[in-house]
């Protein structure tokens, strides 16, 4: 066996992964297309309240069967790709860390360029951050992580004490915020060293499910309290000292200013994307990219959970040899789909639209339940695709495999096509109805499949996949099929 560590040959691919990747690509496009026609700042508001008729039902279909099910699938696939890369490095007897660092940096560059110059709804940069955190978990000793977390907690406690006795002291909250994920990563790193395979699955499930379980429970608890305006009135009546009154007034003012700032940013985004120039759009996207960096870090911890779960599918042999584990995939389908979609239906029954100050707690609980259901639904979809690929319907899913082999190229291309079609600096079809949006997605995806067939008949990789491999392995891969 050659010990050369290089891009994977076509004959060595796990083809069902390409099918799943192509299916995920279509689902992500169905979700993203709404926010080529609507400000991304409204992503937390759920379905538009004023929409009715076929557009409402198209949005409801995406909410129940699509939303959140496919970025989790994409994340799962990334973890599988990581494990395949690690396994091939072990077989070749070559170092893994160097290529993986280059691969992660290249993905971060793709993500940043995508977010700033094409579309703000990028997920690649979050994947790169999740991949970087994965390196920390794998290559940093748990004691080191524990020491850093303890130091952050100590600094936070010291600054909090200073804040209690004097004004103008340094803020303590950032140090406390940093310490909590470090403690979680410390526990994950320790578990991976003691139970390397089992911990991949268990830690992945915990990192994904625990935050959304807490969200659903907190929403349920808040539902038992009065609405926000009533709670504010009760708090004002209970503020019986000038100090308490000043603190409450300051907190309410900060909350109001934050809401006004967000509403103004949504209005500005809609203005720029509807009728602004490309330069205005890039400027806005660059500002939003920096402003939401903290959100990307928090989201990357959840992404890490899906990475670990995906790695388990490969390292355990389940997805490396799926034909040997069809009963497991059958269980995933028959359990995951009813549980996952059932939780989403319960979520949709509680609330699909967020009206701030009115149904905050109900919507928080609904989103928590939906996000909890996304994981089993995602695994159910994966199980169904594996079974269909190994059954009589195999040829029907071959087009998904073609698109999946060029997933990075097509993901970026969907954003380019979508923004140029809908934004004001393009064809300006902003505001297309939700039902026609789905038709648009199906047409574009069908064209991408046709293009994939043409391209892959001549070349080994998609254009961006080729660049990514070049950056990863430090050598230019052979591109044309006719070249040796």
Backbone torsions as a table, in degrees:
resi	resn	phi	psi	omega
1	UNK	NA	129.9	178.0
2	UNK	-67.6	142.3	179.4
3	UNK	-97.8	15.9	178.9
4	UNK	-76.0	130.0	179.6
5	UNK	-100.1	108.2	-173.2
6	UNK	-145.6	174.7	-179.7
7	UNK	-55.4	147.5	-175.9
8	UNK	-68.0	140.5	177.9
9	UNK	-77.3	154.8	-178.7
10	UNK	-60.2	-34.5	-178.5
11	UNK	-70.2	-18.3	-177.9
12	UNK	-96.5	0.8	-177.0
13	UNK	-69.8	149.3	170.1
14	UNK	-91.9	99.1	-166.1
15	UNK	-66.0	-28.9	-180.0
16	UNK	-66.5	-26.1	175.7
17	UNK	-65.4	-35.6	177.0
18	UNK	-66.2	-37.4	177.1
19	UNK	-62.3	-48.1	-179.4
20	UNK	-63.6	-39.7	-179.6
21	UNK	-64.2	-41.6	177.9
22	UNK	-65.9	-39.7	177.6
23	UNK	-63.7	-42.1	177.6
24	UNK	-63.1	-37.7	179.5
25	UNK	-60.7	-42.2	178.2
26	UNK	-65.7	-44.0	180.0
27	UNK	-63.3	-41.2	179.0
28	UNK	-63.6	-39.4	179.3
29	UNK	-64.7	-38.9	177.5
30	UNK	-60.6	-34.8	178.5
31	UNK	-78.6	-45.5	-174.1
32	UNK	-66.3	-32.4	-173.4
33	UNK	-60.7	-29.0	177.9
34	UNK	-60.1	-34.6	-175.5
35	UNK	-97.3	13.8	157.6
36	UNK	-88.4	-9.5	-177.6
37	UNK	-122.1	8.0	-173.5
38	UNK	-155.3	144.4	-179.2
39	UNK	-60.5	136.8	176.5
40	UNK	-62.7	-23.2	177.5
41	UNK	-64.3	-14.1	179.0
42	UNK	-96.6	9.7	-175.9
43	UNK	-63.8	-24.6	178.8
44	UNK	-85.3	1.9	-177.7
45	UNK	-95.9	-4.8	178.8
46	UNK	73.9	-150.3	-178.7
47	UNK	-70.3	141.1	176.6
48	UNK	-60.2	132.1	-174.1
49	UNK	-69.3	-29.6	-172.8
50	UNK	-87.2	-5.7	-175.3
51	UNK	-80.1	138.5	-178.9
52	UNK	-138.0	175.4	175.1
53	UNK	69.7	-146.0	-174.9
54	UNK	-64.4	-30.9	177.8
55	UNK	-66.8	-36.8	176.9
56	UNK	-63.4	-46.0	-176.9
57	UNK	-70.3	-31.3	173.9
58	UNK	-64.8	-43.5	177.0
59	UNK	-64.8	-38.7	178.6
60	UNK	-64.5	-41.6	177.7
61	UNK	-58.6	-46.2	179.3
62	UNK	-65.3	-40.1	179.6
63	UNK	-58.5	-43.1	-174.1
64	UNK	-83.7	-45.0	-169.9
65	UNK	-101.6	-12.3	-173.0
66	UNK	-122.4	-49.0	-169.9
67	UNK	-55.7	122.8	176.2
68	UNK	80.6	-13.4	-177.2
69	UNK	-80.8	-20.0	-170.2
70	UNK	-108.4	-27.2	170.8
71	UNK	-70.2	-30.7	174.2
72	UNK	-65.6	-39.5	178.1
73	UNK	-64.8	-42.8	177.4
74	UNK	-61.5	-41.1	179.2
75	UNK	-65.8	-40.7	176.9
76	UNK	-58.7	-43.6	179.8
77	UNK	-65.7	-35.9	177.5
78	UNK	-62.3	-43.7	177.2
79	UNK	-61.9	-37.8	176.2
80	UNK	-64.0	-43.2	178.1
81	UNK	-61.7	-39.3	175.9
82	UNK	-59.4	-45.5	-177.7
83	UNK	-67.7	-37.4	176.4
84	UNK	-62.4	-44.4	179.6
85	UNK	-62.3	-42.6	178.7
86	UNK	-64.2	-43.6	179.9
87	UNK	-63.3	-40.3	178.7
88	UNK	-67.8	-34.9	176.3
89	UNK	-65.2	-40.2	178.6
90	UNK	-65.2	-41.6	179.5
91	UNK	-65.9	-37.3	-179.1
92	UNK	-79.3	-12.2	-178.4
93	UNK	70.0	28.1	-179.1
94	UNK	-112.1	158.3	177.8
95	UNK	-64.4	142.7	-178.0
96	UNK	-100.9	-33.1	-169.0
97	UNK	-62.7	-44.9	-177.5
98	UNK	-58.3	-55.7	177.5
99	UNK	-60.0	-36.3	-178.6
100	UNK	-67.4	-39.9	176.9
101	UNK	-62.1	-45.0	179.7
102	UNK	-64.3	-39.0	178.2
103	UNK	-62.5	-41.9	-179.3
104	UNK	-68.0	-43.7	178.7
105	UNK	-63.1	-41.1	178.6
106	UNK	-63.4	-40.1	178.3
107	UNK	-64.3	-38.5	177.3
108	UNK	-62.8	-39.6	178.0
109	UNK	-64.8	-47.0	176.4
110	UNK	-55.3	-46.0	-177.2
111	UNK	-64.6	-44.7	-179.3
112	UNK	-64.4	-44.0	178.9
113	UNK	-64.0	-40.8	178.0
114	UNK	-61.9	-46.5	-175.7
115	UNK	-66.7	-35.9	-174.5
116	UNK	-88.9	-44.1	-171.5
117	UNK	-98.3	-12.2	-177.0
118	UNK	-123.5	-61.7	-175.2
119	UNK	-155.3	137.6	-174.1
120	UNK	-74.2	-14.4	-176.1
121	UNK	-83.5	28.6	-177.1
122	UNK	-62.9	145.8	173.5
123	UNK	-118.4	-10.2	-175.5
124	UNK	-65.5	-37.8	-179.8
125	UNK	-65.5	-38.2	175.8
126	UNK	-64.0	-37.7	176.1
127	UNK	-62.2	-41.2	179.0
128	UNK	-63.9	-39.7	177.2
129	UNK	-66.7	-40.2	175.8
130	UNK	-62.4	-39.1	177.7
131	UNK	-65.2	-37.4	177.2
132	UNK	-66.3	-40.7	177.2
133	UNK	-64.9	-35.1	177.0
134	UNK	-61.4	-39.3	176.3
135	UNK	-62.9	-40.3	178.7
136	UNK	-60.8	-43.8	-179.3
137	UNK	-63.6	-40.3	-174.4
138	UNK	-80.4	-31.5	-169.8
139	UNK	-114.5	1.6	178.1
140	UNK	-110.8	136.8	179.2
141	UNK	-67.3	140.8	178.6
142	UNK	-56.2	-36.4	179.7
143	UNK	-62.5	-36.3	178.9
144	UNK	-66.3	-44.2	177.5
145	UNK	-62.1	-40.3	179.4
146	UNK	-65.2	-39.1	179.4
147	UNK	-64.6	-43.7	179.8
148	UNK	-65.2	-43.6	178.9
149	UNK	-62.6	-42.5	178.4
150	UNK	-63.1	-38.4	177.3
151	UNK	-63.5	-43.4	178.5
152	UNK	-62.4	-41.7	178.6
153	UNK	-64.7	-38.7	178.3
154	UNK	-64.0	-44.5	177.7
155	UNK	-63.2	-41.5	178.8
156	UNK	-61.9	-42.9	179.5
157	UNK	-63.9	-40.7	179.8
158	UNK	-64.5	-46.1	-179.7
159	UNK	-67.0	-36.2	177.5
160	UNK	-63.6	-38.9	176.8
161	UNK	-64.7	-40.4	177.6
162	UNK	-64.2	-38.6	-179.9
163	UNK	-63.9	-27.5	-178.1
164	UNK	-74.9	-21.6	-174.8
165	UNK	-114.8	-12.6	-177.8
166	UNK	-150.3	157.9	177.8
167	UNK	-97.6	158.9	177.6
168	UNK	78.7	10.9	178.5
169	UNK	-76.7	158.6	-178.9
170	UNK	-60.4	148.7	179.5
171	UNK	-69.5	144.2	-178.8
172	UNK	-103.5	-19.6	-173.9
173	UNK	-59.7	-42.4	-178.5
174	UNK	-58.2	-36.3	-179.4
175	UNK	-68.4	-38.9	177.2
176	UNK	-67.0	-38.6	179.4
177	UNK	-65.0	-38.1	178.8
178	UNK	-69.1	-37.0	-174.0
179	UNK	-65.8	-39.1	-175.0
180	UNK	-61.8	-52.5	178.5
181	UNK	-64.1	-30.9	177.4
182	UNK	-64.2	-39.0	176.8
183	UNK	-64.7	-40.0	177.3
184	UNK	-63.9	-45.1	179.6
185	UNK	-64.5	-34.4	176.3
186	UNK	-60.7	-46.1	179.1
187	UNK	-63.6	-40.7	179.1
188	UNK	-65.1	-45.0	179.9
189	UNK	-60.4	-42.7	179.3
190	UNK	-64.2	-41.8	180.0
191	UNK	-65.1	-39.9	-179.5
192	UNK	-65.5	-29.8	178.9
193	UNK	-76.4	-29.7	-177.6
194	UNK	-89.8	-40.3	179.8
195	UNK	-128.4	78.3	-168.0
196	UNK	-58.7	-35.5	-177.8
197	UNK	-90.9	-52.3	-176.9
198	UNK	-61.1	-37.1	-177.8
199	UNK	-67.5	-27.9	176.5
200	UNK	-57.9	-46.3	-179.6
201	UNK	-69.4	-50.0	-174.2
202	UNK	-66.7	-43.7	179.2
203	UNK	-66.0	-38.4	178.2
204	UNK	-62.1	-45.6	178.1
205	UNK	-61.8	-42.0	-178.4
206	UNK	-65.4	-47.2	-176.6
207	UNK	-63.7	-32.5	179.2
208	UNK	-82.2	-49.7	-168.8
209	UNK	-77.1	-36.5	-172.3
210	UNK	-60.2	-46.5	-179.8
211	UNK	-60.1	-38.7	-176.9
212	UNK	-79.4	-27.9	171.8
213	UNK	-63.8	-42.8	177.4
214	UNK	-63.8	-38.0	178.4
215	UNK	-63.4	-45.8	-179.2
216	UNK	-64.4	-42.6	-179.4
217	UNK	-66.1	-43.2	-179.5
218	UNK	-64.9	-37.5	176.3
219	UNK	-63.4	-40.8	178.5
220	UNK	-63.3	-42.4	179.7
221	UNK	-65.5	-38.6	179.8
222	UNK	-69.7	-25.4	178.5
223	UNK	-63.7	-22.7	-179.8
224	UNK	-83.9	-4.9	179.1
225	UNK	-99.8	163.6	177.4
226	UNK	-64.0	160.7	174.9
227	UNK	-57.7	162.1	-174.3
228	UNK	-55.8	-46.8	179.1
229	UNK	-59.1	-39.8	179.4
230	UNK	-66.6	-39.4	178.1
231	UNK	-62.8	-37.0	178.2
232	UNK	-64.7	-41.4	179.4
233	UNK	-65.0	-40.1	178.4
234	UNK	-64.1	-41.7	179.8
235	UNK	-64.7	-39.0	178.8
236	UNK	-66.0	-37.4	178.3
237	UNK	-68.5	-30.4	-178.6
238	UNK	-82.8	-13.3	-179.5
239	UNK	-78.9	88.1	-171.3
240	UNK	-93.8	4.0	177.2
241	UNK	-129.0	153.8	178.4
242	UNK	-57.2	-35.9	-179.4
243	UNK	-64.6	-46.1	179.1
244	UNK	-64.9	-38.7	-180.0
245	UNK	-65.2	-42.1	178.6
246	UNK	-64.3	-43.1	-179.8
247	UNK	-63.5	-41.7	179.4
248	UNK	-66.6	-43.4	179.2
249	UNK	-60.4	-41.5	179.4
250	UNK	-64.4	-43.1	-178.4
251	UNK	-65.5	-43.0	179.3
252	UNK	-66.7	-36.6	178.3
253	UNK	-65.6	-43.6	179.1
254	UNK	-62.3	-40.0	179.6
255	UNK	-65.9	-42.3	179.0
256	UNK	-63.9	-44.7	180.0
257	UNK	-63.1	-37.9	179.3
258	UNK	-64.9	-41.8	178.3
259	UNK	-65.1	-43.4	179.7
260	UNK	-63.1	-38.8	178.1
261	UNK	-64.2	-41.9	179.5
262	UNK	-65.9	-44.1	180.0
263	UNK	-62.6	-38.5	178.3
264	UNK	-66.4	-38.2	178.9
265	UNK	-66.6	-35.1	177.5
266	UNK	-66.3	-43.5	178.3
267	UNK	-62.8	-41.8	179.8
268	UNK	-66.0	-41.9	178.7
269	UNK	-61.7	-44.7	179.2
270	UNK	-61.3	-41.2	-180.0
271	UNK	-62.5	-47.1	-176.6
272	UNK	-66.6	-45.2	-176.0
273	UNK	-72.7	-28.3	177.9
274	UNK	-76.0	-42.3	-172.0
275	UNK	-142.4	4.3	-178.3
276	UNK	-82.0	171.9	178.6
277	UNK	-82.1	167.4	178.7
278	UNK	-63.4	-37.7	179.1
279	UNK	-63.1	-41.9	176.9
280	UNK	-61.0	-41.7	-179.1
281	UNK	-64.8	-43.2	179.3
282	UNK	-63.7	-42.4	178.6
283	UNK	-60.8	-45.0	178.6
284	UNK	-63.0	-44.4	-178.7
285	UNK	-65.4	-39.0	178.4
286	UNK	-63.3	-41.3	178.9
287	UNK	-65.2	-42.3	179.9
288	UNK	-68.7	-34.1	179.4
289	UNK	-61.1	-44.0	178.7
290	UNK	-69.9	-41.1	-175.6
291	UNK	-65.3	-31.6	-175.5
292	UNK	-100.0	16.4	-179.7
293	UNK	-60.3	-40.5	178.5
294	UNK	-62.4	-38.7	177.0
295	UNK	-63.6	-37.1	178.4
296	UNK	-62.8	-38.7	179.0
297	UNK	-64.0	-46.4	179.7
298	UNK	-62.6	-43.5	-179.6
299	UNK	-65.2	-33.0	-178.0
300	UNK	-65.5	-25.6	175.7
301	UNK	-66.6	-41.0	176.7
302	UNK	-66.6	-42.2	177.0
303	UNK	-58.5	-39.1	178.6
304	UNK	-56.4	-39.8	177.9
305	UNK	-58.2	-43.3	178.7
306	UNK	-68.4	-35.8	176.3
307	UNK	-59.1	-46.5	-178.3
308	UNK	-64.3	-40.0	179.1
309	UNK	-66.0	-40.9	176.5
310	UNK	-63.0	-40.6	177.8
311	UNK	-62.0	-36.5	177.7
312	UNK	-61.7	-39.7	-179.7
313	UNK	-58.3	-34.7	179.8
314	UNK	-84.4	-49.3	-173.7
315	UNK	-66.2	-28.5	178.3
316	UNK	-81.0	-10.2	-178.7
317	UNK	90.6	-5.3	-175.5
318	UNK	-62.6	-48.2	-178.9
319	UNK	-94.9	-19.5	176.1
320	UNK	-65.9	-32.9	178.1
321	UNK	-134.7	68.9	-172.7
322	UNK	-62.4	-30.3	-179.0
323	UNK	-63.1	-20.1	178.9
324	UNK	-88.4	-4.9	-174.4
325	UNK	-129.5	30.2	-178.3
326	UNK	-60.1	-35.4	175.6
327	UNK	-59.3	-37.1	177.9
328	UNK	-65.2	-43.2	179.3
329	UNK	-66.4	-31.4	175.6
330	UNK	-65.5	-39.9	176.6
331	UNK	-65.0	-41.7	178.1
332	UNK	-58.6	-41.3	-178.2
333	UNK	-69.5	-49.5	-173.5
334	UNK	-75.4	-19.9	176.5
335	UNK	-100.8	-45.8	-174.4
336	UNK	-64.0	-44.0	-177.2
337	UNK	-67.1	-49.0	178.0
338	UNK	-61.9	-42.5	-178.4
339	UNK	-67.7	-49.7	-176.0
340	UNK	-65.3	-49.8	-179.9
341	UNK	-70.9	-29.9	176.3
342	UNK	-63.5	-45.0	176.9
343	UNK	-62.2	-38.0	179.0
344	UNK	-67.2	-38.1	177.5
345	UNK	-65.4	-39.3	175.0
346	UNK	-62.1	-42.6	177.6
347	UNK	-58.5	-46.7	-179.6
348	UNK	-64.9	-30.2	177.2
349	UNK	-70.6	-26.4	179.4
350	UNK	-80.6	-52.8	-179.5
351	UNK	-169.1	135.4	171.8
352	UNK	-115.6	-9.5	-179.3
353	UNK	-128.0	136.3	-179.9
354	UNK	-100.5	122.4	173.3
355	UNK	-113.0	107.1	-173.2
356	UNK	-59.9	134.9	179.5
357	UNK	82.8	-4.1	-178.5
358	UNK	-116.4	-57.1	-177.0
359	UNK	-122.9	37.6	-177.4
360	UNK	-55.8	-49.7	-175.4
361	UNK	-69.3	-40.3	179.0
362	UNK	-62.3	-43.9	-178.3
363	UNK	-69.2	-35.9	177.1
364	UNK	-61.1	-45.2	177.6
365	UNK	-63.8	-42.2	-179.0
366	UNK	-61.6	-45.1	-179.8
367	UNK	-66.0	-39.9	177.1
368	UNK	-59.1	-44.2	178.7
369	UNK	-65.6	-41.1	179.5
370	UNK	-63.0	-44.2	-179.7
371	UNK	-66.5	-35.7	174.2
372	UNK	-62.3	-40.1	-179.7
373	UNK	-73.5	-20.4	-177.7
374	UNK	-61.4	-38.3	-177.0
375	UNK	-67.1	-54.1	177.9
376	UNK	-62.1	-34.0	177.5
377	UNK	-65.2	-42.8	177.2
378	UNK	-58.7	-47.4	179.7
379	UNK	-66.0	-33.9	175.7
380	UNK	-64.8	-41.9	175.5
381	UNK	-61.1	-43.9	179.7
382	UNK	-60.6	-46.2	178.8
383	UNK	-59.1	-43.2	179.8
384	UNK	-64.2	-42.2	-179.7
385	UNK	-64.7	-41.2	178.7
386	UNK	-63.1	-43.5	-179.8
387	UNK	-65.4	-41.8	178.8
388	UNK	-65.7	-37.0	179.6
389	UNK	-66.8	-30.9	179.7
390	UNK	-97.6	17.2	178.6
391	UNK	-122.2	-159.0	-175.8
392	UNK	-74.5	-17.7	-177.5
393	UNK	-87.7	12.8	-173.9
394	UNK	-52.5	-47.7	-174.5
395	UNK	-67.3	-25.8	178.7
396	UNK	-65.9	-24.0	-176.3
397	UNK	-102.8	2.3	177.2
398	UNK	-58.4	-36.7	177.4
399	UNK	-60.2	-35.0	177.0
400	UNK	-63.1	-36.1	179.1
401	UNK	-64.5	-38.5	178.3
402	UNK	-62.0	-47.1	178.6
403	UNK	-66.0	-37.3	-178.2
404	UNK	-65.0	-29.4	178.1
405	UNK	-69.1	-17.5	179.2
406	UNK	-122.3	38.4	-171.2
407	UNK	-62.1	-42.9	-179.2
408	UNK	-63.4	-46.7	178.8
409	UNK	-59.8	-45.4	-177.0
410	UNK	-71.3	-34.6	177.8
411	UNK	-60.6	-47.8	178.0
412	UNK	-66.2	-40.9	-178.6
413	UNK	-62.8	-36.6	177.8
414	UNK	-60.6	-39.2	177.9
415	UNK	-68.5	-40.9	178.8
416	UNK	-62.4	-48.7	-179.6
417	UNK	-63.5	-45.6	-177.4
418	UNK	-63.1	-46.0	-178.4
419	UNK	-69.1	-39.3	179.6
420	UNK	-69.6	-27.0	179.4
421	UNK	-81.2	-39.7	-170.7
422	UNK	-100.6	-29.5	-172.7
423	UNK	-79.8	160.4	-175.8
424	UNK	-64.2	-30.0	179.3
425	UNK	-81.8	2.8	174.4
426	UNK	-115.0	-126.9	-179.2
427	UNK	-84.5	-9.8	171.5
428	UNK	62.8	46.0	173.7
429	UNK	-94.1	27.5	179.2
430	UNK	-55.1	135.1	176.9
431	UNK	95.3	12.6	177.3
432	UNK	-58.9	143.0	179.5
433	UNK	-61.2	153.3	-174.3
434	UNK	-62.3	-38.7	-179.7
435	UNK	-63.7	-45.1	178.2
436	UNK	-67.7	-28.0	174.8
437	UNK	-59.3	-42.4	-179.3
438	UNK	-67.4	-36.0	174.2
439	UNK	-62.2	-44.1	177.5
440	UNK	-56.6	-44.3	-179.7
441	UNK	-61.6	-46.7	-178.3
442	UNK	-62.8	-39.8	179.2
443	UNK	-66.1	-47.8	-179.2
444	UNK	-63.8	-42.7	-179.1
445	UNK	-64.6	-39.4	177.4
446	UNK	-61.1	-41.2	177.1
447	UNK	-65.3	-35.8	177.5
448	UNK	-65.9	-37.7	176.8
449	UNK	-63.3	-45.0	178.4
450	UNK	-60.7	-44.7	178.4
451	UNK	-63.1	-39.3	179.5
452	UNK	-60.9	-43.6	179.5
453	UNK	-60.1	-44.8	179.8
454	UNK	-64.8	-45.9	-175.1
455	UNK	-66.6	-47.6	-174.6
456	UNK	-73.7	-12.1	171.2
457	UNK	-74.9	-13.0	-177.0
458	UNK	-120.3	-27.6	-174.2
459	UNK	-128.6	156.1	-177.7
460	UNK	-79.3	-32.9	-173.9
461	UNK	-134.6	159.0	168.2
462	UNK	-67.4	161.8	-176.6
463	UNK	-57.8	-49.0	-178.5
464	UNK	-74.3	-31.7	174.7
465	UNK	-62.3	-38.3	177.8
466	UNK	-63.3	-46.6	177.6
467	UNK	-62.0	-40.5	-178.8
468	UNK	-64.6	-41.6	177.7
469	UNK	-66.2	-38.6	178.2
470	UNK	-60.7	-47.0	178.6
471	UNK	-64.7	-35.2	-176.7
472	UNK	-70.5	-48.5	-171.1
473	UNK	-98.4	-5.6	176.2
474	UNK	73.5	12.4	176.3
475	UNK	-142.5	145.9	-175.4
476	UNK	-75.4	119.9	179.0
477	UNK	-69.7	151.1	172.8
478	UNK	-66.0	127.8	-172.7
479	UNK	-97.0	-50.6	-174.9
480	UNK	-79.5	141.8	-180.0
481	UNK	-64.7	-31.6	-176.9
482	UNK	-74.9	-15.9	-179.4
483	UNK	-87.0	146.8	-179.7
484	UNK	-90.6	NA	NA
